[in-house]
Amino acid sequence: MKRLITIAFAGLLMAPVFAQEDQTTAPAKEVVTVTEAPDDSVIAVITDEEVVVNNGKDTTRIKIGKKGIVIVEGDKGTQVNIEDLNQADEDNDMESDDSDDDYGKFKPHWAGFEIGLNNYLNSAGSMSLDPATMGFMDLNTSRSWNFNLNFLQYGFGLGTDKIGLVTGLGAEWNNYHFDNGNNIAKVNGVIEELPLTYPDIQKTRLQTTYLRAPLMLEFQIPAGKKRIYLAAGPVGGVKLFSNTKVVYKANGDKQKVKDKDDYNISPLRYGFTARAGYRGLRLFANYYMTPLFETGKGPELYPFSVGLTLADF
């Protein structure tokens, strides 16, 4: 119930911002599918309603004007579908969407699909964790993937097509793969190491899912018929799901154990996001000033991620 109230309150706070007329949304029939494991699934679907946010055990429904998103944590892998059921609106959006060499209107850079790597810093700003107190949180960074689907964007030119404010909505999935074959658990309300006795452990990981909204200042620099864009600003998030998973082999067969819990993950967080791009090279970075775990209920770690934008909506 507390999570439902928190998400609904955040949605109502964002509603006036998203009611503005100057907007762009993800185009129809865009489909992004990312399979991290057969039992992790998230699905987003565009529908037709006003602003409403509901959160159930495994499903979050968000309705914004004539658009809507359904996020479901299921058992068929991580899948995201985006559709526009109003073909007329889609055609209008496509006609009004300026190309890169049309400088008549400010075109923001937020909506798209991003992939990167996760890690975190301790309170001293270092990725080196104290083995005695935080060694169980050491990560296999090469497997700690970050996926972002930014499905809604709004751009407001500041009197020019080269400078503007950018906001929108996106979903962020963070995978933290532990490096020492251990898991985590709540012990007396505090996150501690959970040693594992499974045979032939393949991987152990913590996953978090957030709904997020940025407010960035973006600059665009003409470079021939294209533009270099630079954008940065604060970003806030509301937690939707969190779980852990252990994969091991027993008698030659792969076995999986998945547990859903809040794991004292911060329900609300804020930080900074930055983006830069030119033509096919598009980079992003996120850093959160809110710790991964609630204060006093787990190791003090501050998440960050860096990566590439693979699909720009």
Backbone hydrogen bonds in HBPLUS format (Angstrom, degrees):
<---DONOR---> <-ACCEPTOR-->    atom                        ^
c    i                          cat <-CA-CA->   ^        H-A-AA   ^      H-
h    n   atom  resd res      DA  || num        DHA   H-A  angle D-A-AA Bond
n    s   type  num  typ     dist DA aas  dist angle  dist       angle   num
A0005-ILE N   A0001-MET O   2.98 MM   4  6.25 164.5  2.00 156.6 159.4     1
A0006-THR N   A0002-LYS O   3.01 MM   4  6.16 158.9  2.06 145.5 151.6     2
A0007-ILE N   A0003-ARG O   2.99 MM   4  6.18 165.4  2.01 153.2 156.1     3
A0008-ALA N   A0004-LEU O   2.96 MM   4  6.10 166.7  1.98 153.4 157.5     4
A0009-PHE N   A0005-ILE O   2.92 MM   4  6.00 158.9  1.97 147.9 153.8     5
A0010-ALA N   A0006-THR O   3.00 MM   4  6.22 158.1  2.05 146.0 152.0     6
A0011-GLY N   A0007-ILE O   2.91 MM   4  6.15 154.9  1.97 149.1 156.2     7
A0012-LEU N   A0008-ALA O   3.00 MM   4  6.26 155.7  2.06 149.2 154.8     8
A0013-LEU N   A0009-PHE O   3.03 MM   4  6.29 150.5  2.12 146.2 154.3     9
A0014-MET N   A0010-ALA O   3.10 MM   4  6.37 146.3  2.22 144.2 152.5    10
A0015-ALA N   A0011-GLY O   3.07 MM   4  6.15 127.1  2.36 140.4 154.0    11
A0017-VAL N   A0014-MET O   3.11 MM   3  5.51 124.0  2.44 109.5 123.0    12
A0018-PHE N   A0014-MET O   3.25 MM   4  6.54 158.8  2.30 156.3 162.3    13
A0019-ALA N   A0016-PRO O   3.35 MM   3  5.20 158.1  2.40  96.7 102.8    14
A0024-THR N   A0153-GLN O   2.92 MM 129  5.46 165.8  1.94 150.9 152.3    15
A0153-GLN N   A0024-THR O   3.12 MM 129  5.46 149.4  2.21 154.0 159.9    16
A0026-ALA N   A0151-PHE O   3.36 MM 125  5.38 151.9  2.44 145.3 138.4    17
A0082-ILE N   A0030-GLU O   3.08 MM  52  5.45 146.4  2.20 164.6 172.5    18
A0032-VAL N   A0080-VAL O   2.98 MM  48  5.23 157.6  2.03 159.4 164.7    19
A0080-VAL N   A0032-VAL O   2.84 MM  48  5.23 145.1  1.97 155.1 166.7    20
A0034-VAL N   A0078-THR O   2.81 MM  44  5.13 140.0  1.97 148.9 161.6    21
A0040-ASP N   A0037-ALA O   3.29 MM   3  5.79 159.6  2.33 129.8 125.6    22
A0074-GLY N   A0041-SER O   3.13 MM  33  4.62 137.1  2.32 104.0 116.5    23
A0052-VAL N   A0063-LYS O   2.79 MM  11  4.91 131.0  2.03 124.2 135.2    24
A0063-LYS N   A0052-VAL O   2.78 MM  11  4.91 155.4  1.84 146.7 153.5    25
A0054-ASN N   A0061-ARG O   2.93 MM   7  5.22 158.9  1.98 149.6 156.5    26
A0061-ARG N   A0054-ASN O   2.89 MM   7  5.22 156.5  1.95 147.5 155.3    27
A0056-GLY N   A0059-THR O   2.65 MM   3  5.02 176.6  1.65 169.9 169.1    28
A0073-GLU N   A0058-ASP O   2.78 MM  15  5.16 165.5  1.80 156.9 162.1    29
A0060-THR N   A0071-ILE O   2.73 MM  11  5.03 157.1  1.78 148.3 156.4    30
A0071-ILE N   A0060-THR O   2.74 MM  11  5.03 169.4  1.75 156.2 159.7    31
A0062-ILE N   A0069-ILE O   2.73 MM   7  5.04 168.1  1.74 160.6 163.7    32
A0069-ILE N   A0062-ILE O   2.61 MM   7  5.04 155.8  1.66 152.1 161.0    33
A0064-ILE N   A0067-LYS O   2.66 MM   3  5.14 159.7  1.70 142.3 149.5    34
A0067-LYS N   A0064-ILE O   2.85 MM   3  5.14 159.8  1.89 133.9 135.1    35
A0090-GLU N   A0086-ASN O   3.06 MM   4  6.37 153.1  2.13 148.2 156.7    36
A0091-ASP N   A0087-GLN O   2.92 MM   4  6.19 158.9  1.96 151.6 155.6    37
A0092-ASN N   A0088-ALA O   3.04 MM   4  6.33 160.0  2.08 149.6 154.9    38
A0093-ASP N   A0089-ASP O   2.89 MM   4  6.10 157.0  1.94 148.6 155.0    39
A0094-MET N   A0090-GLU O   2.91 MM   4  6.19 156.0  1.97 151.6 158.1    40
A0095-GLU N   A0091-ASP O   2.96 MM   4  6.19 152.8  2.04 147.4 154.6    41
A0096-SER N   A0092-ASN O   2.98 MM   4  6.15 147.9  2.09 145.8 154.3    42
A0097-ASP N   A0093-ASP O   3.02 MM   4  6.00 117.1  2.43 138.4 152.7    43
A0102-ASP N   A0099-SER O   3.06 MM   3  5.26 166.0  2.08 112.4 115.6    44
A0313-PHE N   A0111-ALA O   3.21 MM 202  5.37 151.5  2.29 108.7 115.9    45
A0112-GLY N   A0150-ASN O   2.88 MM  38  5.17 142.4  2.02 127.8 138.9    46
A0150-ASN N   A0112-GLY O   2.89 MM  38  5.17 162.4  1.92 167.4 164.3    47
A0113-PHE N   A0311-ALA O   2.74 MM 198  5.04 148.3  1.84 139.7 150.5    48
A0310-LEU N   A0113-PHE O   2.83 MM 197  5.76 141.9  1.97 153.6 166.0    49
A0311-ALA N   A0113-PHE O   3.33 MM 198  5.04 161.6  2.36 136.9 139.0    50
A0114-GLU N   A0148-ASN O   2.85 MM  34  4.94 166.0  1.87 149.6 153.5    51
A0148-ASN N   A0114-GLU O   3.02 MM  34  4.94 163.9  2.05 135.1 137.0    52
A0115-ILE N   A0308-LEU O   2.97 MM 193  5.64 161.8  2.00 164.8 169.9    53
A0308-LEU N   A0115-ILE O   2.91 MM 193  5.64 153.1  1.98 165.5 157.4    54
A0116-GLY N   A0146-ASN O   2.82 MM  30  4.87 153.3  1.89 144.4 148.4    55
A0146-ASN N   A0116-GLY O   2.85 MM  30  4.87 157.3  1.90 128.1 126.1    56
A0117-LEU N   A0306-VAL O   2.93 MM 189  5.77 152.0  2.01 159.2 160.1    57
A0306-VAL N   A0117-LEU O   3.27 MM 189  5.77 147.7  2.38 147.4 155.1    58
A0118-ASN N   A0144-SER O   2.73 MM  26  5.40 161.2  1.76 163.5 166.7    59
A0119-ASN N   A0304-PHE O   3.06 MM 185  5.66 145.5  2.18 163.3 162.2    60
A0304-PHE N   A0119-ASN O   2.93 MM 185  5.66 155.8  1.99 151.4 147.4    61
A0121-LEU N   A0302-TYR O   2.92 MM 181  5.08 153.3  1.99 131.0 135.8    62
A0302-TYR N   A0121-LEU O   2.82 MM 181  5.08 160.5  1.86 146.7 153.5    63
A0122-ASN N   A0126-SER O   2.81 MM   4  5.48 160.5  1.85 147.8 151.8    64
A0125-GLY N   A0122-ASN O   2.90 MM   3  5.31 163.7  1.93 119.4 122.9    65
A0134-MET N   A0130-ASP O   2.72 MM   4  5.29 161.3  1.76 161.9 166.6    66
A0137-MET N   A0134-MET O   2.85 MM   3  5.50 164.3  1.88 124.2 129.6    67
A0138-ASP N   A0135-GLY O   3.15 MM   3  5.50 168.9  2.17 114.2 116.4    68
A0179-ASP N   A0138-ASP O   2.93 MM  41  5.61 153.0  2.00 141.5 140.3    69
A0140-ASN N   A0177-HIS O   2.78 MM  37  5.53 161.0  1.82 159.1 162.7    70
A0143-ARG N   A0140-ASN O   3.01 MM   3  5.74 159.9  2.05 121.4 127.7    71
A0144-SER N   A0141-THR O   3.11 MM   3  4.94 154.7  2.18 100.5 108.4    72
A0145-TRP N   A0143-ARG O   3.10 MM   2  5.70 127.0  2.39 105.3  90.5    73
A0175-ASN N   A0145-TRP O   2.93 MM  30  5.31 153.8  2.00 160.7 168.1    74
A0147-PHE N   A0173-TRP O   2.92 MM  26  5.12 164.7  1.94 150.7 155.9    75
A0173-TRP N   A0147-PHE O   2.76 MM  26  5.12 175.5  1.77 165.3 166.9    76
A0149-LEU N   A0171-ALA O   2.89 MM  22  5.24 161.4  1.92 153.0 159.3    77
A0171-ALA N   A0149-LEU O   2.85 MM  22  5.24 160.2  1.89 136.1 140.5    78
A0152-LEU N   A0169-LEU O   3.39 MM  17  5.12 154.6  2.46 149.5 142.9    79
A0169-LEU N   A0152-LEU O   2.91 MM  17  5.12 151.1  1.99 131.5 136.9    80
A0154-TYR N   A0167-THR O   2.80 MM  13  5.29 155.1  1.86 149.4 145.8    81
A0167-THR N   A0154-TYR O   3.03 MM  13  5.29 160.7  2.06 149.7 155.3    82
A0156-PHE N   A0165-LEU O   2.91 MM   9  5.14 157.6  1.96 152.7 157.6    83
A0165-LEU N   A0156-PHE O   2.95 MM   9  5.14 155.4  2.01 139.6 139.8    84
A0158-LEU N   A0163-ILE O   2.92 MM   5  5.83 174.8  1.93 144.2 145.2    85
A0220-GLN N   A0162-LYS O   2.77 MM  58  4.78 143.0  1.91 151.4 152.8    86
A0164-GLY N   A0218-GLU O   3.10 MM  54  5.45 152.2  2.18 146.3 153.2    87
A0218-GLU N   A0164-GLY O   2.86 MM  54  5.45 176.1  1.86 168.8 170.1    88
A0166-VAL N   A0216-MET O   2.83 MM  50  5.02 153.3  1.90 145.8 151.2    89
A0216-MET N   A0166-VAL O   2.84 MM  50  5.02 160.1  1.88 149.4 153.2    90
A0170-GLY N   A0212-ARG O   2.96 MM  42  5.30 138.3  2.14 149.5 152.5    91
A0212-ARG N   A0170-GLY O   2.84 MM  42  5.30 167.6  1.85 155.9 158.2    92
A0172-GLU N   A0210-TYR O   2.84 MM  38  5.14 161.1  1.88 153.0 157.5    93
A0210-TYR N   A0172-GLU O   2.90 MM  38  5.14 158.6  1.95 145.8 153.0    94
A0174-ASN N   A0208-THR O   2.91 MM  34  5.24 166.6  1.93 154.5 158.7    95
A0208-THR N   A0174-ASN O   2.95 MM  34  5.24 152.9  2.03 144.0 152.8    96
A0176-TYR N   A0206-LEU O   2.74 MM  30  5.07 168.2  1.75 161.1 164.6    97
A0206-LEU N   A0176-TYR O   2.88 MM  30  5.07 155.3  1.94 137.8 143.2    98
A0178-PHE N   A0204-THR O   2.89 MM  26  5.71 145.1  2.01 145.0 156.2    99
A0183-ASN N   A0194-LEU O   3.03 MM  11  4.89 162.4  2.06 138.9 143.8   100
A0194-LEU N   A0183-ASN O   2.72 MM  11  4.89 158.2  1.76 140.7 134.3   101
A0185-ALA N   A0192-GLU O   3.06 MM   7  5.66 151.1  2.15 153.2 159.6   102
A0192-GLU N   A0185-ALA O   2.90 MM   7  5.66 163.0  1.93 165.0 169.7   103
A0187-VAL N   A0190-VAL O   2.75 MM   3  5.24 171.5  1.76 149.8 148.2   104
A0190-VAL N   A0187-VAL O   3.13 MM   3  5.24 162.9  2.16 106.6 112.0   105
A0191-ILE N   A0297-LYS O   3.00 MM 106  6.10 161.9  2.04 125.6 130.4   106
A0249-LYS N   A0200-ASP O   3.08 MM  49  5.37 148.1  2.19 127.8 136.8   107
A0202-GLN N   A0247-VAL O   2.63 MM  45  5.30 153.8  1.70 140.6 149.0   108
A0203-LYS N   A0247-VAL O   3.19 MM  44  5.27 156.2  2.25 137.6 139.9   109
A0247-VAL N   A0203-LYS O   2.86 MM  44  5.27 165.9  1.88 160.6 161.8   110
A0205-ARG N   A0245-LYS O   2.95 MM  40  5.48 154.5  2.02 153.0 160.6   111
A0245-LYS N   A0205-ARG O   2.92 MM  40  5.48 149.3  2.02 152.6 159.6   112
A0207-GLN N   A0243-ASN O   2.82 MM  36  5.42 166.2  1.84 166.4 167.6   113
A0243-ASN N   A0207-GLN O   3.00 MM  36  5.42 151.7  2.08 148.7 155.6   114
A0209-THR N   A0241-PHE O   2.98 MM  32  5.07 153.4  2.05 148.3 142.2   115
A0240-LEU N   A0209-THR O   2.75 MM  31  5.48 179.5  1.75 154.5 154.5   116
A0241-PHE N   A0209-THR O   3.38 MM  32  5.07 156.9  2.44 125.4 131.5   117
A0211-LEU N   A0238-VAL O   2.89 MM  27  5.23 164.6  1.91 151.2 153.0   118
A0238-VAL N   A0211-LEU O   2.75 MM  27  5.23 155.8  1.81 154.3 162.5   119
A0213-ALA N   A0236-GLY O   2.89 MM  23  5.53 152.1  1.97 155.7 164.4   120
A0236-GLY N   A0213-ALA O   2.97 MM  23  5.53 166.7  1.99 152.5 152.8   121
A0215-LEU N   A0234-PRO O   2.94 MM  19  5.69 141.9  2.09 170.3 165.9   122
A0217-LEU N   A0232-ALA O   2.94 MM  15  5.71 162.1  1.97 154.2 149.4   123
A0232-ALA N   A0217-LEU O   3.24 MM  15  5.71 151.4  2.33 135.3 141.1   124
A0219-PHE N   A0230-LEU O   2.73 MM  11  5.22 165.9  1.75 160.4 164.1   125
A0230-LEU N   A0219-PHE O   2.84 MM  11  5.22 158.6  1.89 155.3 161.5   126
A0221-ILE N   A0228-ILE O   2.71 MM   7  5.02 165.2  1.73 154.2 158.9   127
A0228-ILE N   A0221-ILE O   2.88 MM   7  5.02 166.7  1.90 145.9 146.6   128
A0223-ALA N   A0226-LYS O   2.80 MM   3  5.36 167.8  1.82 151.5 147.2   129
A0226-LYS N   A0223-ALA O   3.36 MM   3  5.36 156.4  2.42 120.9 119.2   130
A0229-TYR N   A0277-GLY O   3.01 MM  48  5.45 161.7  2.04 151.7 157.6   131
A0277-GLY N   A0229-TYR O   3.05 MM  48  5.45 146.3  2.17 147.6 151.8   132
A0231-ALA N   A0275-ARG O   2.85 MM  44  5.07 160.1  1.89 153.4 153.2   133
A0275-ARG N   A0231-ALA O   2.74 MM  44  5.07 156.2  1.79 150.3 152.1   134
A0233-GLY N   A0273-THR O   3.03 MM  40  5.72 144.5  2.16 159.6 166.9   135
A0273-THR N   A0233-GLY O   2.90 MM  40  5.72 166.0  1.92 170.7 173.0   136
A0235-VAL N   A0271-GLY O   2.98 MM  36  5.39 149.0  2.07 125.1 127.7   137
A0271-GLY N   A0235-VAL O   2.86 MM  36  5.39 144.1  1.99 153.9 164.0   138
A0237-GLY N   A0269-ARG O   2.78 MM  32  5.22 156.2  1.84 153.3 154.7   139
A0269-ARG N   A0237-GLY O   3.03 MM  32  5.22 155.3  2.09 143.1 145.1   140
A0239-LYS N   A0267-PRO O   2.84 MM  28  4.91 169.5  1.85 143.7 146.0   141
A0261-ASP N   A0242-SER O   3.36 MM  19  6.10 154.4  2.43 133.7 141.2   142
A0244-THR N   A0259-ASP O   2.89 MM  15  5.37 156.2  1.95 151.0 158.2   143
A0259-ASP N   A0244-THR O   2.95 MM  15  5.37 156.7  2.00 144.7 152.3   144
A0246-VAL N   A0257-VAL O   2.84 MM  11  5.14 152.5  1.91 143.2 152.6   145
A0257-VAL N   A0246-VAL O   2.86 MM  11  5.14 155.8  1.91 150.0 157.3   146
A0248-TYR N   A0255-GLN O   2.94 MM   7  5.32 159.9  1.98 146.4 153.0   147
A0255-GLN N   A0248-TYR O   2.64 MM   7  5.32 173.5  1.65 173.4 173.8   148
A0250-ALA N   A0253-ASP O   2.88 MM   3  5.36 159.2  1.92 152.4 154.4   149
A0253-ASP N   A0250-ALA O   3.06 MM   3  5.36 165.8  2.08 115.8 117.5   150
A0265-ILE N   A0262-ASP O   2.82 MM   3  5.90 178.2  1.82 143.2 143.7   151
A0294-GLU N   A0264-ASN O   2.77 MM  30  5.67 157.5  1.82 167.6 175.2   152
A0266-SER N   A0292-LEU O   3.06 MM  26  5.96 163.9  2.08 139.3 142.2   153
A0289-MET N   A0270-TYR O   2.97 MM  19  6.13 138.6  2.14 136.5 148.2   154
A0272-PHE N   A0287-TYR O   2.76 MM  15  5.40 157.9  1.81 159.8 166.3   155
A0287-TYR N   A0272-PHE O   2.91 MM  15  5.40 157.5  1.96 159.4 164.9   156
A0274-ALA N   A0285-ALA O   2.94 MM  11  5.33 151.3  2.02 154.7 160.0   157
A0285-ALA N   A0274-ALA O   3.00 MM  11  5.33 143.4  2.13 150.9 152.0   158
A0276-ALA N   A0283-LEU O   3.13 MM   7  5.39 158.1  2.18 140.7 144.0   159
A0283-LEU N   A0276-ALA O   2.78 MM   7  5.39 165.3  1.80 171.6 174.3   160
A0278-TYR N   A0281-LEU O   2.84 MM   3  5.47 155.5  1.90 154.4 162.1   161
A0281-LEU N   A0278-TYR O   3.08 MM   3  5.47 155.3  2.14 140.6 135.5   162
A0309-THR N   A0282-ARG O   2.97 MM  27  5.39 158.8  2.01 138.2 141.1   163
A0284-PHE N   A0307-GLY O   3.07 MM  23  5.55 152.7  2.14 139.7 139.8   164
A0307-GLY N   A0284-PHE O   3.13 MM  23  5.55 157.0  2.18 148.7 147.7   165
A0286-ASN N   A0305-SER O   2.85 MM  19  5.24 159.9  1.89 154.7 158.1   166
A0305-SER N   A0286-ASN O   2.95 MM  19  5.24 151.6  2.03 141.7 146.6   167
A0288-TYR N   A0303-PRO O   2.98 MM  15  5.62 168.8  1.99 171.5 168.6   168
A0292-LEU N   A0301-LEU O   2.68 MM   9  5.64 158.3  1.73 160.7 168.1   169
A0297-LYS N   A0294-GLU O   2.95 MM   3  5.45 159.1  1.99 140.9 140.7   170
